[in-house]
Amino acid sequence: MNLRNHKAALTKLSITFVIAFATLPPVLADTFQVQVSPVVPTDIVGGAVGADVDDAANFAWQEFIALNWPALTTDGLRDVADVNQPFGDPDYSGPLVWHTFRHKSEIFPGSGDPAGYDLTDSDFGYSTLPPVYTYEPSVGDNGTVPACAGQDPSDPISLINLDETTQIGLNYMFAGTAPDDIENDVNSFPQAARFLAQGNQVYFEYVVNPDALQPDGDPLYTHPSCPMDEGDPGYDHTYCQAKRNFTAVSGGDGSPSVLAAPYVDFPPGTILVKGAFRELNSDEATSGRFYATKVRYYEDYVPDPSQPDVKAACYWQREWGLVSLHIIHKTPSSPNFVFATFEQVDNLLTATGDPVENEDGRFQDDGGEDNSTAPTLVFTDSEAGPELTIVGDPSNEADYCQAETIGDRLYYLEVTEAAPNAGYICQNHRDRSIPAHIRRVNRSAHNAIEAYIEDQGFTDSPFLYYRLVNVQPEPFDKTEIETNKLHDNRAPAIYYLANIMVETDYALQHFSGRLDAGLKTDYPANFNLFNARETYQNTLTFDQGGGLTDTANMGGCMGCHGVAQLGGNDFSFVLGGGRVTVPEAPEITPPGTSNPAPDGVVP
């Protein structure tokens, strides 16, 4: 997407752009207007309930632009845009706003307090820099991971800490177009995507403030695994009290139907992001189509050659490309958060490297593959339990996607026993195309960015090559899907919102209900007395007094995070996980070999 003359299109679609300054107040995302602004929008125009799909999509783009604005790099500042730096400059190499959010290990360190934690500071020490990634004391030097042999330990600490290697423990995700010839000790699986989760200042302050849930309480980052028996250590921890109060409602079929204090309720303005990065091949790295920055990731090594089975973690820092970004934002009108997800436009390719979708998201080439995956997946669900298999023998590697036919496609490897895991599964295209209204807003955003960068004197920007997949502004039940109204705010593509790089496998692309041994299921029914539902209700809506007003079997990102809500964590898996004990390194045995990473072959 090089610069073109879009004046007619800009006039027709009423696209506007602004160069925002620090004096601008918080803004709402305006209908049919995408603004190139460093100001994070506070809410969707008209609110999240019953939101117009265009307004919700525009809100998502405003978030994406503001959070990808260059950040002030002054020591002691996080979450602050540098309004003297333009958006999208391909030569800018500093951090972006969302990079300066705290990584989950900076909020929930493996031991001790978060770095810089100070009850006397107005932000509780949130803005402390450089980042400190602390894991449990048995890791490295008292929780600090050492540099790998060959990595310069004096290299400044990256703000991008990729310490997750799977899609929430379900599968490893690979890009066939990524390089496969990186030395194993540098990157044992160079085609694999790796992930991180970060939270903004509002999230951090709620988690570390002892008074967040009740006066003189326990800060949430210190929470234990809550015991069941009164009198056991940790039973009276504020978090455990809050968890019991919430699960009394979420596990009680609506009786009681009012939450007792304390309970976890993040304030509006809370933002969580989840990003995915991977190695770029030489053509991608020079294409200008990927936002690339230095990341930190982890590998296993053998500290003592006399004990080859005893491994430890070390880190590398290299420049990788951003392939996806989730933005989860609680707004005044959306207590269940607004979920938006973006992807780099070249993620989905055919085996021969042709784009499956155009830059706005329109489907254009399936590479001759009728089914979304190879092999074809077959799913059944019932009260007896879910089952997922393939067309063929799920135990026979020969019936899976073969290494020599993967080409440039995305592919993944399931790791749970219930899922077909004897070979690779190639992703040919999405199960649900990006709808027309989202494509229209993507085009609007791309046009606005092009006009802006032309005004700034750039010839291109990597952010022209990212697109919104969809956005979920509010929960609704599976029975409310409008299959014949694809542009409605109850459309299937909204309900099943999923990112092709972060939520690729069947359970996540088709999520509803809950997870059972790595598969999704709509059973058993709960809240059937409260709301006459016949499936598992994973998302609850409360009034301001904590009274339960509605339930839903919500799908996609919101429904999946709703499972965290049911556990008393207000949609935050990071809170539920608590202290981050270890950084993840690949632990993969590729199909067809008995040599596990990092000493084995790469796919």
ABEGO torsion letter per residue (X at the ends): XBBBBAAAAAAAAGBBBBBBBAABBBBBBBBGBBBBBABBBABBBGEABGBBAAAAAAAAAAAAAAAABBBBABBGBBGBBBAABBBGBAABABBBAAAABBBAAAABBABEBBBGBBAABAAGGAABOBBBBBBBAABEBGGBBBBBBGBBAABBBBABBBABABBGGABBBBBAABBAABBAAABABAABBBBBBBBBAAAAAAAABAAAABBGBBBAAABBBBBABBGBBGAABAAAAAAAAAAAAAAAGGOBABBBOBBBBBBBGBBBBBBBBBBBBAAAAAAGABBBBBBBBBBBBBABAABAABBBBBBBBBBBBBABBBBBBBBAABAAEBBBBBBBAAABBBAAGBBABBAAGBBABAGGBABABOBBBBBBBBAAEBBBBBBEBAABAAABBBAAAAEABBBBBBABAABBAABBBBBABBABBBBAAAAAAAAAAAAAAAAAAAAAGBABBAAAABBBABBBABBBBAAABBAABAABAABAAAAABBBAAABABAAAAABBEBBBGGBBBAOBBBGAAAAGBABBBABBBBBAAGBBABBBBBBEAAAAAAAAAAAGAGGBAAAAAEBBABBBBBBBBBBGBABBOAABBBX
